[in-house]
Amino acid sequence: MFNDTFLKTIFELQEGIKSIITPNNYTLADICFAPLTGPFTGPTTVSHCTIQSIWGYWQDDLKKFENSEEEGNYTVNYLDHFRVCLQ
């Protein structure tokens, strides 16, 4: 589960699902749970949808996931970010 290749594959799958458009022009935004939208916020978009996935720990951002830094003799990467989020 914490393999970076697997997580990137899941990210691609998630982004693919978010971009699906049916032949009748329905999208995820038409059926998703979007609690912060209403009649005065304009049409719901996919960015308003509540999507629960492990990618939420990196704000659905591949650049944040791939970010790594050297601290002393250690490399701080996506696993360290995940560990900090869980504490």
VEXBA-23128 format. One record per residue: residue in three letters; z, y, x of N, C-alpha, C in turn; residue number from 1. Coordinates in nm, 2 decimals, decimal comma. Layout:
// VEXBA-23128
<"ALA" <Z Y X> <Z Y X> <Z Y X> NUM>,
...
// end
This chain:
// VEXBA-23128
<"MET" <0,00 -0,12 0,08> <0,00 0,00 0,00> <0,00 0,13 0,09> 1>,
<"PHE" <0,06 0,12 0,20> <0,07 0,24 0,28> <-0,04 0,25 0,39> 2>,
<"ASN" <-0,14 0,16 0,38> <-0,25 0,16 0,47> <-0,34 0,29 0,44> 3>,
<"ASP" <-0,37 0,37 0,54> <-0,44 0,49 0,51> <-0,58 0,46 0,46> 4>,
<"THR" <-0,65 0,35 0,50> <-0,78 0,32 0,44> <-0,77 0,29 0,30> 5>,
<"PHE" <-0,67 0,21 0,26> <-0,65 0,18 0,12> <-0,62 0,30 0,03> 6>,
<"LEU" <-0,54 0,39 0,08> <-0,50 0,51 0,01> <-0,62 0,60 -0,01> 7>,
<"LYS" <-0,71 0,61 0,09> <-0,83 0,69 0,08> <-0,93 0,63 -0,02> 8>,
<"THR" <-0,93 0,50 -0,02> <-1,02 0,43 -0,12> <-0,97 0,46 -0,26> 9>,
<"ILE" <-0,83 0,46 -0,28> <-0,77 0,49 -0,41> <-0,80 0,64 -0,45> 10>,
<"PHE" <-0,80 0,73 -0,35> <-0,83 0,87 -0,37> <-0,98 0,88 -0,42> 11>,
<"GLU" <-1,07 0,81 -0,36> <-1,21 0,81 -0,40> <-1,23 0,76 -0,54> 12>,
<"LEU" <-1,16 0,65 -0,58> <-1,16 0,60 -0,71> <-1,10 0,70 -0,81> 13>,
<"GLN" <-0,99 0,76 -0,78> <-0,93 0,86 -0,87> <-1,03 0,98 -0,89> 14>,
<"GLU" <-1,09 1,03 -0,78> <-1,18 1,14 -0,80> <-1,30 1,10 -0,88> 15>,
<"GLY" <-1,35 0,98 -0,86> <-1,46 0,93 -0,94> <-1,43 0,92 -1,09> 16>,
<"ILE" <-1,31 0,88 -1,12> <-1,26 0,87 -1,26> <-1,26 1,01 -1,32> 17>,
<"LYS" <-1,21 1,11 -1,24> <-1,19 1,24 -1,29> <-1,33 1,31 -1,32> 18>,
<"SER" <-1,44 1,26 -1,26> <-1,57 1,32 -1,27> <-1,66 1,24 -1,37> 19>,
<"ILE" <-1,60 1,14 -1,44> <-1,68 1,07 -1,54> <-1,72 1,16 -1,66> 20>,
<"ILE" <-1,84 1,15 -1,70> <-1,89 1,22 -1,82> <-1,96 1,11 -1,90> 21>,
<"THR" <-1,92 1,10 -2,03> <-1,99 1,00 -2,12> <-2,12 1,05 -2,17> 22>,
<"PRO" <-2,20 0,96 -2,23> <-2,33 1,01 -2,29> <-2,31 1,11 -2,39> 23>,
<"ASN" <-2,19 1,12 -2,46> <-2,16 1,22 -2,56> <-2,09 1,34 -2,50> 24>,
<"ASN" <-2,09 1,35 -2,37> <-2,03 1,47 -2,29> <-1,88 1,48 -2,31> 25>,
<"TYR" <-1,82 1,36 -2,32> <-1,67 1,36 -2,31> <-1,63 1,34 -2,17> 26>,
<"THR" <-1,52 1,41 -2,13> <-1,46 1,39 -2,00> <-1,32 1,36 -2,01> 27>,
<"LEU" <-1,25 1,34 -1,90> <-1,11 1,31 -1,89> <-1,03 1,42 -1,96> 28>,
<"ALA" <-1,08 1,54 -1,95> <-1,01 1,66 -2,01> <-1,00 1,65 -2,16> 29>,
<"ASP" <-1,09 1,58 -2,22> <-1,09 1,56 -2,37> <-0,99 1,47 -2,42> 30>,
<"ILE" <-0,94 1,38 -2,33> <-0,84 1,28 -2,38> <-0,71 1,28 -2,30> 31>,
<"CYS" <-0,70 1,36 -2,20> <-0,58 1,35 -2,11> <-0,46 1,42 -2,17> 32>,
<"PHE" <-0,34 1,40 -2,12> <-0,22 1,47 -2,15> <-0,21 1,59 -2,06> 33>,
<"ALA" <-0,22 1,71 -2,12> <-0,21 1,83 -2,05> <-0,11 1,92 -2,12> 34>,
<"PRO" <0,02 1,90 -2,08> <0,13 1,97 -2,15> <0,13 2,12 -2,13> 35>,
<"LEU" <0,07 2,18 -2,03> <0,07 2,32 -2,01> <-0,05 2,39 -2,06> 36>,
<"THR" <-0,12 2,33 -2,15> <-0,23 2,40 -2,22> <-0,20 2,42 -2,37> 37>,
<"GLY" <-0,27 2,51 -2,43> <-0,25 2,54 -2,57> <-0,36 2,62 -2,62> 38>,
<"PRO" <-0,35 2,67 -2,74> <-0,46 2,74 -2,80> <-0,49 2,87 -2,73> 39>,
<"PHE" <-0,39 2,92 -2,66> <-0,42 3,05 -2,59> <-0,45 3,04 -2,44> 40>,
<"THR" <-0,46 2,92 -2,39> <-0,49 2,91 -2,25> <-0,63 2,88 -2,22> 41>,
<"GLY" <-0,71 2,87 -2,32> <-0,85 2,83 -2,30> <-0,87 2,68 -2,30> 42>,
<"PRO" <-1,00 2,64 -2,28> <-1,03 2,50 -2,29> <-0,96 2,42 -2,17> 43>,
<"THR" <-0,92 2,30 -2,21> <-0,85 2,21 -2,11> <-0,96 2,16 -2,01> 44>,
<"THR" <-0,92 2,17 -1,88> <-1,00 2,11 -1,78> <-0,93 2,00 -1,71> 45>,
<"VAL" <-1,00 1,92 -1,63> <-0,94 1,81 -1,56> <-0,83 1,85 -1,47> 46>,
<"SER" <-0,83 1,97 -1,42> <-0,72 2,02 -1,33> <-0,60 2,04 -1,41> 47>,
<"HIS" <-0,60 2,05 -1,54> <-0,48 2,06 -1,63> <-0,42 1,93 -1,66> 48>,
<"CYS" <-0,49 1,82 -1,64> <-0,45 1,69 -1,68> <-0,33 1,64 -1,60> 49>,
<"THR" <-0,24 1,57 -1,66> <-0,13 1,51 -1,59> <-0,18 1,37 -1,54> 50>,
<"ILE" <-0,19 1,36 -1,41> <-0,24 1,23 -1,35> <-0,13 1,18 -1,26> 51>,
<"GLN" <-0,07 1,07 -1,29> <0,04 1,01 -1,21> <-0,02 0,91 -1,11> 52>,
<"SER" <-0,02 0,94 -0,99> <-0,07 0,85 -0,88> <0,01 0,88 -0,76> 53>,
<"ILE" <0,00 0,79 -0,66> <0,07 0,81 -0,53> <0,01 0,94 -0,46> 54>,
<"TRP" <-0,11 0,98 -0,50> <-0,17 1,10 -0,44> <-0,10 1,23 -0,47> 55>,
<"GLY" <-0,01 1,22 -0,57> <0,07 1,34 -0,61> <0,16 1,39 -0,49> 56>,
<"TYR" <0,20 1,29 -0,41> <0,28 1,33 -0,29> <0,21 1,42 -0,19> 57>,
<"TRP" <0,08 1,42 -0,20> <0,00 1,50 -0,11> <-0,09 1,60 -0,19> 58>,
<"GLN" <-0,04 1,63 -0,32> <-0,11 1,73 -0,41> <-0,26 1,70 -0,42> 59>,
<"ASP" <-0,29 1,57 -0,43> <-0,44 1,53 -0,44> <-0,52 1,60 -0,34> 60>,
<"ASP" <-0,48 1,62 -0,22> <-0,55 1,69 -0,12> <-0,56 1,60 0,01> 61>,
<"LEU" <-0,69 1,56 0,03> <-0,72 1,48 0,15> <-0,68 1,54 0,28> 62>,
<"LYS" <-0,70 1,67 0,29> <-0,66 1,74 0,42> <-0,51 1,73 0,44> 63>,
<"LYS" <-0,43 1,75 0,34> <-0,28 1,73 0,36> <-0,25 1,59 0,40> 64>,
<"PHE" <-0,32 1,49 0,34> <-0,29 1,35 0,37> <-0,33 1,33 0,52> 65>,
<"GLU" <-0,44 1,38 0,57> <-0,49 1,35 0,70> <-0,42 1,44 0,81> 66>,
<"ASN" <-0,34 1,53 0,77> <-0,27 1,62 0,86> <-0,17 1,54 0,95> 67>,
<"SER" <-0,18 1,56 1,08> <-0,08 1,49 1,16> <-0,04 1,59 1,28> 68>,
<"GLU" <0,08 1,59 1,32> <0,13 1,68 1,42> <0,21 1,60 1,53> 69>,
<"GLU" <0,21 1,65 1,65> <0,29 1,59 1,75> <0,42 1,66 1,76> 70>,
<"GLU" <0,53 1,59 1,75> <0,67 1,65 1,76> <0,74 1,56 1,87> 71>,
<"GLY" <0,75 1,62 1,98> <0,81 1,55 2,09> <0,72 1,44 2,13> 72>,
<"ASN" <0,77 1,32 2,13> <0,69 1,20 2,17> <0,65 1,12 2,04> 73>,
<"TYR" <0,65 1,19 1,93> <0,62 1,12 1,80> <0,50 1,19 1,73> 74>,
<"THR" <0,43 1,11 1,66> <0,32 1,16 1,57> <0,37 1,16 1,43> 75>,
<"VAL" <0,37 1,28 1,37> <0,42 1,29 1,23> <0,29 1,29 1,15> 76>,
<"ASN" <0,29 1,20 1,05> <0,17 1,19 0,97> <0,20 1,17 0,82> 77>,
<"TYR" <0,11 1,11 0,75> <0,12 1,09 0,60> <0,24 1,01 0,56> 78>,
<"LEU" <0,28 0,91 0,65> <0,39 0,83 0,62> <0,52 0,90 0,63> 79>,
<"ASP" <0,53 0,99 0,72> <0,65 1,08 0,74> <0,67 1,17 0,62> 80>,
<"HIS" <0,55 1,23 0,57> <0,56 1,32 0,46> <0,61 1,24 0,34> 81>,
<"PHE" <0,56 1,12 0,32> <0,60 1,04 0,20> <0,75 1,01 0,21> 82>,
<"ARG" <0,80 0,97 0,33> <0,94 0,94 0,35> <1,03 1,06 0,31> 83>,
<"VAL" <0,98 1,18 0,36> <1,06 1,30 0,33> <1,06 1,33 0,18> 84>,
<"CYS" <0,95 1,30 0,11> <0,95 1,32 -0,04> <1,04 1,23 -0,11> 85>,
<"LEU" <1,06 1,11 -0,06> <1,15 1,02 -0,13> <1,29 1,04 -0,10> 86>,
<"GLN" <1,33 1,12 -0,01> <1,47 1,14 0,02> <1,53 1,24 -0,08> 87>,
// end
